[in-house]
């Protein structure tokens, strides 16, 4: 008799849980989360809109996400570090205006002899220009980086002859500078250098970065007169 009563209570309890879900009583709170979205996948929870690369409350759409300092992440394979909007206290960028890409930061800004300053000046204390994606930037981080505006170069140089795939290192050929960012502003190559496959091709350049005519050995030789693009800064 007790066993029958117990089973009945369990059945009623499970029914109540299912009913709550079906009838809308289950209402997840997304206020503490940052949810990734993109132009290709703009779907967001109710009362949220896609403000690439995050879902934000409709009431705050258009706000500057760089001022958000907390939140969990819900996404489609991107890393937790990239999904977090930049925290001013832990930014890897001198101007506190960048975006985390794994443990590295994408820092927009100008540099070069035409405008003054160095590429390294965009990196905060404790950071350097990335010389490789490994170990600070994962493959998932590089995929999520494509949701950012602009293209962010690492200090990783390649070169290519004609339409051939690049080879790593400097040479008297067309310059190639590796990094990550908006797909429309870069070229995807089968040849990876520094674990990067996305690059700025100086022969087919869609960025604001200007390449020198002489052999390119470091991104300090580039000229960037606009804030659309920038550099990748990795922890020391």
C-alpha positions as protocol buffer text, in pm:
chain_id: "A"
residue {
  index: 1
  type: UNK
  ca { x: 0 y: 0 z: 0 }
}
residue {
  index: 2
  type: UNK
  ca { x: 284 y: 244 z: 93 }
}
residue {
  index: 3
  type: UNK
  ca { x: 466 y: 158 z: -232 }
}
residue {
  index: 4
  type: UNK
  ca { x: 153 y: 233 z: -435 }
}
residue {
  index: 5
  type: UNK
  ca { x: 106 y: 567 z: -260 }
}
residue {
  index: 6
  type: UNK
  ca { x: 471 y: 660 z: -316 }
}
residue {
  index: 7
  type: UNK
  ca { x: 449 y: 583 z: -689 }
}
residue {
  index: 8
  type: UNK
  ca { x: 137 y: 793 z: -712 }
}
residue {
  index: 9
  type: UNK
  ca { x: 314 y: 1089 z: -548 }
}
residue {
  index: 10
  type: UNK
  ca { x: 611 y: 1057 z: -785 }
}
residue {
  index: 11
  type: UNK
  ca { x: 377 y: 1042 z: -1085 }
}
residue {
  index: 12
  type: UNK
  ca { x: 187 y: 1352 z: -971 }
}
residue {
  index: 13
  type: UNK
  ca { x: 516 y: 1534 z: -906 }
}
residue {
  index: 14
  type: UNK
  ca { x: 656 y: 1458 z: -1251 }
}
residue {
  index: 15
  type: UNK
  ca { x: 328 y: 1561 z: -1411 }
}
residue {
  index: 16
  type: UNK
  ca { x: 346 y: 1891 z: -1227 }
}
residue {
  index: 17
  type: UNK
  ca { x: 698 y: 1958 z: -1356 }
}
residue {
  index: 18
  type: UNK
  ca { x: 600 y: 1874 z: -1713 }
}
residue {
  index: 19
  type: UNK
  ca { x: 290 y: 2090 z: -1688 }
}
residue {
  index: 20
  type: UNK
  ca { x: 495 y: 2382 z: -1563 }
}
residue {
  index: 21
  type: UNK
  ca { x: 729 y: 2355 z: -1861 }
}
residue {
  index: 22
  type: UNK
  ca { x: 449 y: 2308 z: -2114 }
}
residue {
  index: 23
  type: UNK
  ca { x: 239 y: 2595 z: -1979 }
}
residue {
  index: 24
  type: UNK
  ca { x: 525 y: 2841 z: -1963 }
}
residue {
  index: 25
  type: UNK
  ca { x: 598 y: 2847 z: -1589 }
}
residue {
  index: 26
  type: UNK
  ca { x: 961 y: 2764 z: -1665 }
}
residue {
  index: 27
  type: UNK
  ca { x: 1113 y: 3100 z: -1749 }
}
residue {
  index: 28
  type: UNK
  ca { x: 1496 y: 3102 z: -1768 }
}
residue {
  index: 29
  type: UNK
  ca { x: 1667 y: 3423 z: -1659 }
}
residue {
  index: 30
  type: UNK
  ca { x: 1912 y: 3541 z: -1927 }
}
residue {
  index: 31
  type: UNK
  ca { x: 1992 y: 3869 z: -1754 }
}
residue {
  index: 32
  type: UNK
  ca { x: 2324 y: 3737 z: -1626 }
}
residue {
  index: 33
  type: UNK
  ca { x: 2429 y: 3580 z: -1954 }
}
residue {
  index: 34
  type: UNK
  ca { x: 2581 y: 3706 z: -2275 }
}
residue {
  index: 35
  type: UNK
  ca { x: 2456 y: 3503 z: -2569 }
}
residue {
  index: 36
  type: UNK
  ca { x: 2649 y: 3492 z: -2896 }
}
residue {
  index: 37
  type: UNK
  ca { x: 2474 y: 3572 z: -3224 }
}
residue {
  index: 38
  type: UNK
  ca { x: 2576 y: 3674 z: -3575 }
}
residue {
  index: 39
  type: UNK
  ca { x: 2432 y: 3800 z: -3902 }
}
residue {
  index: 40
  type: UNK
  ca { x: 2403 y: 3437 z: -4013 }
}
residue {
  index: 41
  type: UNK
  ca { x: 2251 y: 3324 z: -3679 }
}
residue {
  index: 42
  type: UNK
  ca { x: 2059 y: 3624 z: -3541 }
}
residue {
  index: 43
  type: UNK
  ca { x: 1815 y: 3424 z: -3323 }
}
residue {
  index: 44
  type: UNK
  ca { x: 1791 y: 3547 z: -2963 }
}
residue {
  index: 45
  type: UNK
  ca { x: 1559 y: 3476 z: -2666 }
}
residue {
  index: 46
  type: UNK
  ca { x: 1227 y: 3664 z: -2642 }
}
residue {
  index: 47
  type: UNK
  ca { x: 1269 y: 4036 z: -2570 }
}
residue {
  index: 48
  type: UNK
  ca { x: 1632 y: 4022 z: -2688 }
}
residue {
  index: 49
  type: UNK
  ca { x: 1779 y: 4136 z: -3020 }
}
residue {
  index: 50
  type: UNK
  ca { x: 2103 y: 4051 z: -3196 }
}
residue {
  index: 51
  type: UNK
  ca { x: 2364 y: 4326 z: -3168 }
}
residue {
  index: 52
  type: UNK
  ca { x: 2658 y: 4136 z: -3320 }
}
residue {
  index: 53
  type: UNK
  ca { x: 2829 y: 3952 z: -3163 }
}
residue {
  index: 54
  type: UNK
  ca { x: 2588 y: 3941 z: -2864 }
}
residue {
  index: 55
  type: UNK
  ca { x: 2214 y: 3910 z: -2788 }
}
residue {
  index: 56
  type: UNK
  ca { x: 2114 y: 4215 z: -2581 }
}
residue {
  index: 57
  type: UNK
  ca { x: 1786 y: 4324 z: -2419 }
}
residue {
  index: 58
  type: UNK
  ca { x: 1572 y: 4506 z: -2674 }
}
residue {
  index: 59
  type: UNK
  ca { x: 1549 y: 4803 z: -2436 }
}
residue {
  index: 60
  type: UNK
  ca { x: 1927 y: 4850 z: -2443 }
}
residue {
  index: 61
  type: UNK
  ca { x: 1990 y: 4779 z: -2812 }
}
residue {
  index: 62
  type: UNK
  ca { x: 2245 y: 5021 z: -2949 }
}
residue {
  index: 63
  type: UNK
  ca { x: 2432 y: 5057 z: -2621 }
}
residue {
  index: 64
  type: UNK
  ca { x: 2811 y: 5033 z: -2608 }
}
residue {
  index: 65
  type: UNK
  ca { x: 2886 y: 4671 z: -2516 }
}
residue {
  index: 66
  type: UNK
  ca { x: 3242 y: 4757 z: -2422 }
}
residue {
  index: 67
  type: UNK
  ca { x: 3113 y: 4892 z: -2089 }
}
residue {
  index: 68
  type: UNK
  ca { x: 2951 y: 4563 z: -1984 }
}
residue {
  index: 69
  type: UNK
  ca { x: 3169 y: 4394 z: -1725 }
}
residue {
  index: 70
  type: UNK
  ca { x: 3000 y: 4071 z: -1619 }
}
residue {
  index: 71
  type: UNK
  ca { x: 2789 y: 3781 z: -1740 }
}
residue {
  index: 72
  type: UNK
  ca { x: 2795 y: 3416 z: -1831 }
}
residue {
  index: 73
  type: UNK
  ca { x: 2808 y: 3290 z: -2187 }
}
residue {
  index: 74
  type: UNK
  ca { x: 2568 y: 3094 z: -2402 }
}
residue {
  index: 75
  type: UNK
  ca { x: 2694 y: 3042 z: -2756 }
}
residue {
  index: 76
  type: UNK
  ca { x: 2750 y: 2811 z: -3049 }
}
residue {
  index: 77
  type: UNK
  ca { x: 3104 y: 2694 z: -2990 }
}
residue {
  index: 78
  type: UNK
  ca { x: 3285 y: 3023 z: -2919 }
}
residue {
  index: 79
  type: UNK
  ca { x: 3505 y: 3053 z: -2614 }
}
residue {
  index: 80
  type: UNK
  ca { x: 3384 y: 3199 z: -2287 }
}
residue {
  index: 81
  type: UNK
  ca { x: 3656 y: 3467 z: -2297 }
}
residue {
  index: 82
  type: UNK
  ca { x: 3543 y: 3605 z: -2630 }
}
residue {
  index: 83
  type: UNK
  ca { x: 3175 y: 3596 z: -2532 }
}
residue {
  index: 84
  type: UNK
  ca { x: 3243 y: 3815 z: -2229 }
}
residue {
  index: 85
  type: UNK
  ca { x: 3219 y: 4182 z: -2322 }
}
residue {
  index: 86
  type: UNK
  ca { x: 3542 y: 4355 z: -2225 }
}
residue {
  index: 87
  type: UNK
  ca { x: 3602 y: 4414 z: -1854 }
}
residue {
  index: 88
  type: UNK
  ca { x: 3774 y: 4750 z: -1810 }
}
residue {
  index: 89
  type: UNK
  ca { x: 3973 y: 4613 z: -1516 }
}
residue {
  index: 90
  type: UNK
  ca { x: 4124 y: 4324 z: -1711 }
}
residue {
  index: 91
  type: UNK
  ca { x: 4147 y: 4463 z: -2065 }
}
residue {
  index: 92
  type: UNK
  ca { x: 4458 y: 4372 z: -2261 }
}
residue {
  index: 93
  type: UNK
  ca { x: 4427 y: 4697 z: -2459 }
}
residue {
  index: 94
  type: UNK
  ca { x: 4578 y: 5028 z: -2355 }
}
residue {
  index: 95
  type: UNK
  ca { x: 4265 y: 5219 z: -2458 }
}
residue {
  index: 96
  type: UNK
  ca { x: 4032 y: 4971 z: -2280 }
}
residue {
  index: 97
  type: UNK
  ca { x: 3829 y: 4944 z: -2599 }
}
residue {
  index: 98
  type: UNK
  ca { x: 3911 y: 4595 z: -2723 }
}
residue {
  index: 99
  type: UNK
  ca { x: 3756 y: 4251 z: -2728 }
}
residue {
  index: 100
  type: UNK
  ca { x: 3884 y: 3933 z: -2561 }
}
residue {
  index: 101
  type: UNK
  ca { x: 3983 y: 3655 z: -2801 }
}
residue {
  index: 102
  type: UNK
  ca { x: 4060 y: 3363 z: -2574 }
}
residue {
  index: 103
  type: UNK
  ca { x: 4332 y: 3490 z: -2342 }
}
residue {
  index: 104
  type: UNK
  ca { x: 4440 y: 3747 z: -2600 }
}
residue {
  index: 105
  type: UNK
  ca { x: 4273 y: 4076 z: -2691 }
}
residue {
  index: 106
  type: UNK
  ca { x: 4176 y: 4234 z: -3022 }
}
residue {
  index: 107
  type: UNK
  ca { x: 4275 y: 4598 z: -2980 }
}
residue {
  index: 108
  type: UNK
  ca { x: 4156 y: 4850 z: -3241 }
}
residue {
  index: 109
  type: UNK
  ca { x: 4365 y: 5159 z: -3303 }
}
residue {
  index: 110
  type: UNK
  ca { x: 4603 y: 5359 z: -3520 }
}
residue {
  index: 111
  type: UNK
  ca { x: 4981 y: 5334 z: -3546 }
}
residue {
  index: 112
  type: UNK
  ca { x: 5267 y: 5400 z: -3786 }
}
residue {
  index: 113
  type: UNK
  ca { x: 5496 y: 5686 z: -3884 }
}
residue {
  index: 114
  type: UNK
  ca { x: 5212 y: 5871 z: -4059 }
}
residue {
  index: 115
  type: UNK
  ca { x: 4998 y: 5896 z: -3744 }
}
residue {
  index: 116
  type: UNK
  ca { x: 5253 y: 5833 z: -3471 }
}
residue {
  index: 117
  type: UNK
  ca { x: 5286 y: 5554 z: -3221 }
}
residue {
  index: 118
  type: UNK
  ca { x: 5370 y: 5186 z: -3240 }
}
residue {
  index: 119
  type: UNK
  ca { x: 5153 y: 4880 z: -3278 }
}
residue {
  index: 120
  type: UNK
  ca { x: 5276 y: 4764 z: -2937 }
}
residue {
  index: 121
  type: UNK
  ca { x: 5139 y: 5087 z: -2785 }
}
residue {
  index: 122
  type: UNK
  ca { x: 4789 y: 4943 z: -2835 }
}
residue {
  index: 123
  type: UNK
  ca { x: 4868 y: 4658 z: -2592 }
}
residue {
  index: 124
  type: UNK
  ca { x: 4823 y: 4715 z: -2219 }
}
residue {
  index: 125
  type: UNK
  ca { x: 5097 y: 4655 z: -1964 }
}
residue {
  index: 126
  type: UNK
  ca { x: 5152 y: 4281 z: -1925 }
}
residue {
  index: 127
  type: UNK
  ca { x: 5069 y: 4212 z: -2292 }
}
residue {
  index: 128
  type: UNK
  ca { x: 5271 y: 4184 z: -2612 }
}
residue {
  index: 129
  type: UNK
  ca { x: 5194 y: 4157 z: -2983 }
}
residue {
  index: 130
  type: UNK
  ca { x: 5085 y: 3798 z: -3047 }
}
residue {
  index: 131
  type: UNK
  ca { x: 5357 y: 3594 z: -3219 }
}
residue {
  index: 132
  type: UNK
  ca { x: 5128 y: 3290 z: -3251 }
}
residue {
  index: 133
  type: UNK
  ca { x: 4772 y: 3185 z: -3175 }
}
residue {
  index: 134
  type: UNK
  ca { x: 4907 y: 2900 z: -2963 }
}
residue {
  index: 135
  type: UNK
  ca { x: 4854 y: 2870 z: -2668 }
}
residue {
  index: 136
  type: UNK
  ca { x: 4636 y: 3176 z: -2596 }
}
residue {
  index: 137
  type: UNK
  ca { x: 4384 y: 3160 z: -2884 }
}
residue {
  index: 138
  type: UNK
  ca { x: 4200 y: 2836 z: -2963 }
}
residue {
  index: 139
  type: UNK
  ca { x: 4042 y: 2733 z: -3293 }
}
residue {
  index: 140
  type: UNK
  ca { x: 3701 y: 2814 z: -3142 }
}
residue {
  index: 141
  type: UNK
  ca { x: 3829 y: 3159 z: -3042 }
}
residue {
  index: 142
  type: UNK
  ca { x: 3943 y: 3224 z: -3400 }
}
residue {
  index: 143
  type: UNK
  ca { x: 3598 y: 3125 z: -3529 }
}
residue {
  index: 144
  type: UNK
  ca { x: 3427 y: 3360 z: -3282 }
}
residue {
  index: 145
  type: UNK
  ca { x: 3672 y: 3639 z: -3375 }
}
residue {
  index: 146
  type: UNK
  ca { x: 3502 y: 3653 z: -3715 }
}
residue {
  index: 147
  type: UNK
  ca { x: 3203 y: 3818 z: -3545 }
}
residue {
  index: 148
  type: UNK
  ca { x: 3411 y: 4124 z: -3457 }
}
residue {
  index: 149
  type: UNK
  ca { x: 3426 y: 4434 z: -3672 }
}
residue {
  index: 150
  type: UNK
  ca { x: 3759 y: 4502 z: -3836 }
}
residue {
  index: 151
  type: UNK
  ca { x: 4065 y: 4283 z: -3874 }
}
residue {
  index: 152
  type: UNK
  ca { x: 4327 y: 4238 z: -3602 }
}
residue {
  index: 153
  type: UNK
  ca { x: 4681 y: 4140 z: -3699 }
}
residue {
  index: 154
  type: UNK
  ca { x: 4930 y: 3934 z: -3505 }
}
residue {
  index: 155
  type: UNK
  ca { x: 5302 y: 3986 z: -3552 }
}
residue {
  index: 156
  type: UNK
  ca { x: 5301 y: 3686 z: -3788 }
}
residue {
  index: 157
  type: UNK
  ca { x: 5430 y: 3752 z: -4139 }
}
residue {
  index: 158
  type: UNK
  ca { x: 5401 y: 3541 z: -4453 }
}
residue {
  index: 159
  type: UNK
  ca { x: 5449 y: 3593 z: -4824 }
}
residue {
  index: 160
  type: UNK
  ca { x: 5308 y: 3454 z: -5144 }
}
residue {
  index: 161
  type: UNK
  ca { x: 5414 y: 3448 z: -5508 }
}
residue {
  index: 162
  type: UNK
  ca { x: 5137 y: 3519 z: -5757 }
}
residue {
  index: 163
  type: UNK
  ca { x: 4826 y: 3322 z: -5669 }
}
residue {
  index: 164
  type: UNK
  ca { x: 5015 y: 3053 z: -5477 }
}
residue {
  index: 165
  type: UNK
  ca { x: 4944 y: 2974 z: -5114 }
}
residue {
  index: 166
  type: UNK
  ca { x: 5163 y: 3173 z: -4873 }
}
residue {
  index: 167
  type: UNK
  ca { x: 5478 y: 3055 z: -4707 }
}
residue {
  index: 168
  type: UNK
  ca { x: 5564 y: 3169 z: -4356 }
}
residue {
  index: 169
  type: UNK
  ca { x: 5825 y: 3440 z: -4309 }
}
residue {
  index: 170
  type: UNK
  ca { x: 5934 y: 3751 z: -4494 }
}
residue {
  index: 171
  type: UNK
  ca { x: 6043 y: 3752 z: -4860 }
}
residue {
  index: 172
  type: UNK
  ca { x: 6048 y: 3976 z: -5167 }
}
residue {
  index: 173
  type: UNK
  ca { x: 5698 y: 3864 z: -5264 }
}
residue {
  index: 174
  type: UNK
  ca { x: 5345 y: 3984 z: -5182 }
}
residue {
  index: 175
  type: UNK
  ca { x: 5320 y: 4045 z: -4808 }
}
residue {
  index: 176
  type: UNK
  ca { x: 5069 y: 3849 z: -4598 }
}
residue {
  index: 177
  type: UNK
  ca { x: 4994 y: 3934 z: -4234 }
}
residue {
  index: 178
  type: UNK
  ca { x: 4805 y: 3681 z: -4023 }
}
residue {
  index: 179
  type: UNK
  ca { x: 4542 y: 3747 z: -3757 }
}
residue {
  index: 180
  type: UNK
  ca { x: 4165 y: 3723 z: -3716 }
}
residue {
  index: 181
  type: UNK
  ca { x: 3851 y: 3929 z: -3758 }
}
residue {
  index: 182
  type: UNK
  ca { x: 3569 y: 4010 z: -3996 }
}
residue {
  index: 183
  type: UNK
  ca { x: 3572 y: 3758 z: -4281 }
}
residue {
  index: 184
  type: UNK
  ca { x: 3494 y: 4021 z: -4545 }
}
residue {
  index: 185
  type: UNK
  ca { x: 3811 y: 4210 z: -4451 }
}
residue {
  index: 186
  type: UNK
  ca { x: 4051 y: 3917 z: -4473 }
}
residue {
  index: 187
  type: UNK
  ca { x: 4155 y: 3618 z: -4683 }
}
residue {
  index: 188
  type: UNK
  ca { x: 4140 y: 3254 z: -4576 }
}
residue {
  index: 189
  type: UNK
  ca { x: 4447 y: 3053 z: -4669 }
}
residue {
  index: 190
  type: UNK
  ca { x: 4511 y: 2679 z: -4650 }
}
residue {
  index: 191
  type: UNK
  ca { x: 4862 y: 2759 z: -4529 }
}
residue {
  index: 192
  type: UNK
  ca { x: 4867 y: 2843 z: -4159 }
}
residue {
  index: 193
  type: UNK
  ca { x: 5137 y: 3054 z: -4000 }
}
residue {
  index: 194
  type: UNK
  ca { x: 5153 y: 3084 z: -3624 }
}
residue {
  index: 195
  type: UNK
  ca { x: 4838 y: 2866 z: -3611 }
}
residue {
  index: 196
  type: UNK
  ca { x: 4643 y: 3141 z: -3795 }
}
residue {
  index: 197
  type: UNK
  ca { x: 4467 y: 3068 z: -4124 }
}
residue {
  index: 198
  type: UNK
  ca { x: 4304 y: 3409 z: -4177 }
}
residue {
  index: 199
  type: UNK
  ca { x: 4525 y: 3687 z: -4310 }
}
residue {
  index: 200
  type: UNK
  ca { x: 4548 y: 4035 z: -4458 }
}
residue {
  index: 201
  type: UNK
  ca { x: 4677 y: 3988 z: -4811 }
}
residue {
  index: 202
  type: UNK
  ca { x: 4862 y: 4305 z: -4912 }
}
residue {
  index: 203
  type: UNK
  ca { x: 4791 y: 4222 z: -5278 }
}
residue {
  index: 204
  type: UNK
  ca { x: 4415 y: 4211 z: -5215 }
}
residue {
  index: 205
  type: UNK
  ca { x: 4375 y: 4429 z: -4910 }
}
residue {
  index: 206
  type: UNK
  ca { x: 4027 y: 4500 z: -4767 }
}
residue {
  index: 207
  type: UNK
  ca { x: 4153 y: 4661 z: -4444 }
}
residue {
  index: 208
  type: UNK
  ca { x: 4272 y: 5011 z: -4352 }
}
residue {
  index: 209
  type: UNK
  ca { x: 4622 y: 4871 z: -4296 }
}
residue {
  index: 210
  type: UNK
  ca { x: 4886 y: 4986 z: -4545 }
}
residue {
  index: 211
  type: UNK
  ca { x: 5178 y: 4760 z: -4633 }
}
residue {
  index: 212
  type: UNK
  ca { x: 5532 y: 4883 z: -4708 }
}
residue {
  index: 213
  type: UNK
  ca { x: 5688 y: 4819 z: -5048 }
}
residue {
  index: 214
  type: UNK
  ca { x: 6004 y: 4676 z: -4893 }
}
residue {
  index: 215
  type: UNK
  ca { x: 6027 y: 4337 z: -4718 }
}
residue {
  index: 216
  type: UNK
  ca { x: 5788 y: 4322 z: -4424 }
}
residue {
  index: 217
  type: UNK
  ca { x: 5936 y: 4164 z: -4112 }
}
residue {
  index: 218
  type: UNK
  ca { x: 5710 y: 4302 z: -3838 }
}
residue {
  index: 219
  type: UNK
  ca { x: 5369 y: 4468 z: -3816 }
}
residue {
  index: 220
  type: UNK
  ca { x: 5543 y: 4775 z: -3671 }
}
residue {
  index: 221
  type: UNK
  ca { x: 5621 y: 4855 z: -4036 }
}
residue {
  index: 222
  type: UNK
  ca { x: 5250 y: 4873 z: -4125 }
}
residue {
  index: 223
  type: UNK
  ca { x: 5054 y: 5198 z: -4134 }
}
residue {
  index: 224
  type: UNK
  ca { x: 4705 y: 5211 z: -3984 }
}
residue {
  index: 225
  type: UNK
  ca { x: 4541 y: 5554 z: -4000 }
}
residue {
  index: 226
  type: UNK
  ca { x: 4191 y: 5438 z: -3896 }
}
residue {
  index: 227
  type: UNK
  ca { x: 4050 y: 5270 z: -3587 }
}
residue {
  index: 228
  type: UNK
  ca { x: 3857 y: 5009 z: -3785 }
}
residue {
  index: 229
  type: UNK
  ca { x: 4139 y: 4757 z: -3761 }
}
residue {
  index: 230
  type: UNK
  ca { x: 4404 y: 4681 z: -3502 }
}
residue {
  index: 231
  type: UNK
  ca { x: 4634 y: 4428 z: -3339 }
}
residue {
  index: 232
  type: UNK
  ca { x: 4614 y: 4109 z: -3133 }
}
residue {
  index: 233
  type: UNK
  ca { x: 4773 y: 4137 z: -2789 }
}
residue {
  index: 234
  type: UNK
  ca { x: 4873 y: 3825 z: -2593 }
}
residue {
  index: 235
  type: UNK
  ca { x: 4969 y: 3788 z: -2227 }
}
residue {
  index: 236
  type: UNK
  ca { x: 5342 y: 3803 z: -2149 }
}
